[in-house]
């Protein structure tokens, strides 16, 4: 093969790879809802799992959960956790609160995304209820309290790679919704949700304290 042919071949390869990369990038943006759903189920990319039922087993190992809050600069809200951290046992159902205030003179709709760090702990952090991925409408000067119901999966204690983890950080970031829908959550809906969560008995009757035996094999089914 001549030098000219090699040059043309390399150029075609570079062009093909560039086109493929752009196509994949475009697909990523186009399928963001699917990507978000995938992350929510698997814990991929530091996104927590969404649990279908409360934990019924408590492991005698404690872990500190830190709560982090961020707001986009154009949102016009003050957003923060009610408490910076809490210590829970693995499998313990817990309720934490975040507060948001609309500091502007006009209604604003925002929506929150979230992640967990360290990333390798994300598949074990299970949310039962929260305010994420739901449009929230705050009137001028309105302040709201938004609960998060969660537990850290007891199976974390069986993963030897995570023995050094003593703290997990749950971080939320609120962004402004430029074209909000008509069904954004309002004060009435948030209050009803809050009352529902606060009425739940977090100490499920079937909960029992157990001690994890060493060298137990972890079931990774459905963890991604």
C-alpha positions as CSV (number, residue, x, y, z in Angstrom):
1,X,0.0,0.0,0.0
2,X,1.4,3.4,-1.0
3,X,1.8,6.3,1.4
4,X,-1.0,8.1,-0.3
5,X,-3.3,5.1,0.1
6,X,-2.3,4.8,3.8
7,X,-3.0,8.5,4.4
8,X,-6.5,8.2,2.7
9,X,-7.3,5.1,4.7
10,X,-6.3,6.8,8.0
11,X,-8.3,9.9,7.2
12,X,-11.4,7.7,6.4
13,X,-11.0,5.9,9.7
14,X,-10.7,9.2,11.6
15,X,-13.8,10.6,9.9
16,X,-15.8,7.4,10.6
17,X,-14.8,7.4,14.3
18,X,-15.8,11.1,14.6
19,X,-19.2,10.5,13.0
20,X,-19.8,7.6,15.3
21,X,-18.8,9.6,18.3
22,X,-21.2,12.4,17.4
23,X,-24.0,10.0,16.7
24,X,-23.5,8.4,20.1
25,X,-23.5,11.8,21.7
26,X,-26.7,12.8,20.0
27,X,-28.3,9.5,21.0
28,X,-27.3,10.1,24.6
29,X,-29.1,13.5,24.6
30,X,-32.1,12.1,22.8
31,X,-32.5,9.2,25.2
32,X,-31.9,11.1,28.4
33,X,-35.2,10.0,29.9
34,X,-34.2,6.3,29.3
35,X,-30.8,7.0,30.7
36,X,-32.3,8.6,33.8
37,X,-34.6,5.6,34.2
38,X,-31.7,3.2,33.8
39,X,-29.7,5.1,36.4
40,X,-32.6,5.1,38.9
41,X,-33.0,1.4,38.7
42,X,-29.4,0.3,38.7
43,X,-27.5,2.9,40.7
44,X,-25.3,3.6,37.6
45,X,-23.3,6.8,37.7
46,X,-23.9,7.4,41.4
47,X,-27.7,7.3,41.1
48,X,-29.5,5.5,43.9
49,X,-31.8,2.6,43.6
50,X,-35.5,3.0,44.0
51,X,-36.9,0.5,46.4
52,X,-40.4,-0.9,46.2
53,X,-40.8,-1.7,49.9
54,X,-39.3,-0.8,53.2
55,X,-36.4,-2.7,54.7
56,X,-37.3,-5.5,57.1
57,X,-33.8,-6.4,58.3
58,X,-31.4,-4.2,60.3
59,X,-27.7,-5.1,60.4
60,X,-25.6,-4.2,63.4
61,X,-23.3,-1.9,61.5
62,X,-23.7,1.9,61.4
63,X,-23.0,4.3,58.6
64,X,-23.1,8.1,58.4
65,X,-25.3,9.5,55.7
66,X,-24.4,13.1,54.7
67,X,-26.9,15.4,52.9
68,X,-25.8,17.8,50.3
69,X,-27.9,20.5,48.5
70,X,-27.1,22.5,45.4
71,X,-29.1,25.0,43.3
72,X,-28.5,26.2,39.8
73,X,-27.4,29.9,39.8
74,X,-30.5,30.9,37.7
75,X,-33.0,29.2,40.0
76,X,-33.5,31.9,42.6
77,X,-34.0,29.4,45.4
78,X,-32.3,28.8,48.7
79,X,-32.0,25.0,49.0
80,X,-30.5,23.1,51.9
81,X,-30.8,20.0,54.1
82,X,-32.4,20.4,57.5
83,X,-29.6,18.4,59.0
84,X,-26.1,17.9,57.5
85,X,-25.8,14.2,58.5
86,X,-27.4,11.3,60.4
87,X,-26.1,8.0,61.5
88,X,-28.2,4.9,60.7
89,X,-27.8,1.2,60.8
90,X,-27.8,-0.8,57.6
91,X,-31.3,-1.7,56.8
92,X,-32.8,1.0,59.1
93,X,-35.6,3.0,57.4
94,X,-35.0,6.7,57.9
95,X,-36.6,10.0,57.0
96,X,-34.6,13.1,56.2
97,X,-35.7,16.6,55.2
98,X,-34.6,19.2,52.7
99,X,-35.9,22.8,52.7
100,X,-36.3,25.2,49.7
101,X,-37.4,28.8,49.6
102,X,-38.3,30.8,46.5
103,X,-36.3,34.1,47.0
104,X,-37.8,35.8,44.0
105,X,-41.0,37.8,43.4
106,X,-42.5,35.4,40.9
107,X,-43.4,31.7,40.8
108,X,-40.6,29.3,39.8
109,X,-40.8,25.6,38.9
110,X,-37.7,23.5,39.6
111,X,-36.7,19.9,39.4
112,X,-34.0,18.0,41.3
113,X,-31.5,15.4,40.2
114,X,-29.4,13.4,42.6
115,X,-26.4,11.1,43.0
116,X,-24.6,9.2,45.7
117,X,-20.9,9.1,46.5
118,X,-18.8,7.1,46.7
119,X,-20.2,5.8,43.4
120,X,-19.6,2.1,44.3
121,X,-22.0,2.5,47.3
122,X,-24.8,3.9,45.1
123,X,-26.4,0.5,44.4
124,X,-26.9,-0.1,48.1
125,X,-28.5,3.2,48.8
126,X,-32.3,2.7,48.3
127,X,-34.8,5.5,48.2
128,X,-38.5,4.7,48.9
129,X,-39.9,8.2,48.4
130,X,-38.4,11.6,47.5
131,X,-39.0,14.8,45.6
132,X,-36.5,14.1,42.8
133,X,-37.4,14.1,39.1
134,X,-40.7,15.8,40.0
135,X,-41.5,19.4,39.0
136,X,-41.9,21.5,42.1
137,X,-43.7,24.9,41.9
138,X,-42.9,27.5,44.6
139,X,-44.8,30.7,44.8
140,X,-42.9,34.0,45.6
141,X,-41.4,33.8,49.0
142,X,-42.8,30.3,49.6
143,X,-40.8,27.9,51.8
144,X,-41.3,24.1,51.7
145,X,-40.1,21.1,53.5
146,X,-39.4,18.0,51.4
147,X,-38.8,14.6,52.9
148,X,-36.7,11.7,51.7
149,X,-37.5,8.2,52.9
150,X,-34.5,5.8,52.5
151,X,-32.4,2.9,53.8
152,X,-28.9,1.6,53.2
153,X,-29.2,-2.0,52.0
154,X,-27.9,-4.5,54.6
155,X,-26.1,-6.4,51.7
156,X,-23.5,-3.6,51.8
157,X,-22.0,-5.4,54.8
158,X,-21.4,-8.5,52.7
159,X,-19.4,-6.6,50.0
160,X,-15.8,-6.7,51.2
161,X,-14.9,-4.0,48.8
162,X,-16.9,-1.6,50.8
163,X,-15.5,-2.4,54.3
164,X,-13.7,1.0,54.4
165,X,-16.9,3.0,53.7
166,X,-18.0,4.8,56.8
167,X,-19.9,7.7,55.1
168,X,-22.3,8.0,52.2
169,X,-23.2,11.3,50.7
170,X,-26.7,11.9,49.1
171,X,-26.5,15.0,47.0
172,X,-29.4,16.8,45.3
173,X,-29.2,19.6,42.7
174,X,-32.2,21.7,41.8
175,X,-32.5,23.2,38.3
176,X,-35.0,25.6,36.8
177,X,-37.7,24.2,34.5
178,X,-38.0,26.6,31.6
179,X,-41.2,25.0,30.2
180,X,-43.0,23.5,33.2
181,X,-45.9,21.2,32.8
182,X,-49.4,21.9,34.2
183,X,-49.0,19.2,36.9
184,X,-46.0,20.5,38.8
185,X,-46.3,19.8,42.5
186,X,-47.8,22.6,44.6
187,X,-48.0,23.3,48.4
188,X,-51.1,21.2,48.8
189,X,-49.6,18.1,47.1
190,X,-46.3,18.4,49.0
191,X,-48.1,18.7,52.3
192,X,-50.2,15.6,51.5
193,X,-47.0,13.7,50.6
194,X,-45.2,14.8,53.7
195,X,-48.1,13.8,56.0
196,X,-48.3,10.4,54.3
197,X,-44.6,9.7,54.9
198,X,-44.6,11.0,58.5
199,X,-47.5,8.6,59.2
200,X,-45.4,5.6,58.2
201,X,-44.1,3.4,61.0
202,X,-40.4,3.3,60.2
203,X,-39.9,0.4,62.6
204,X,-41.4,-2.3,60.5
205,X,-42.6,-5.1,62.8
206,X,-40.6,-7.7,61.0
207,X,-37.3,-5.9,61.4
208,X,-34.7,-7.8,63.4
209,X,-31.1,-7.0,64.3
210,X,-28.8,-9.5,62.8
211,X,-25.0,-9.9,62.6
212,X,-23.5,-10.6,59.2
213,X,-21.3,-13.7,59.2
214,X,-17.9,-13.3,57.4
215,X,-17.4,-14.7,53.9
216,X,-21.1,-14.6,53.0
217,X,-21.7,-14.4,49.3
218,X,-23.6,-11.3,48.1
219,X,-26.6,-11.6,45.7
220,X,-25.9,-9.0,43.0
221,X,-29.1,-9.7,41.0
222,X,-30.6,-6.6,39.6
223,X,-27.8,-4.3,40.8
224,X,-26.2,-3.2,37.5
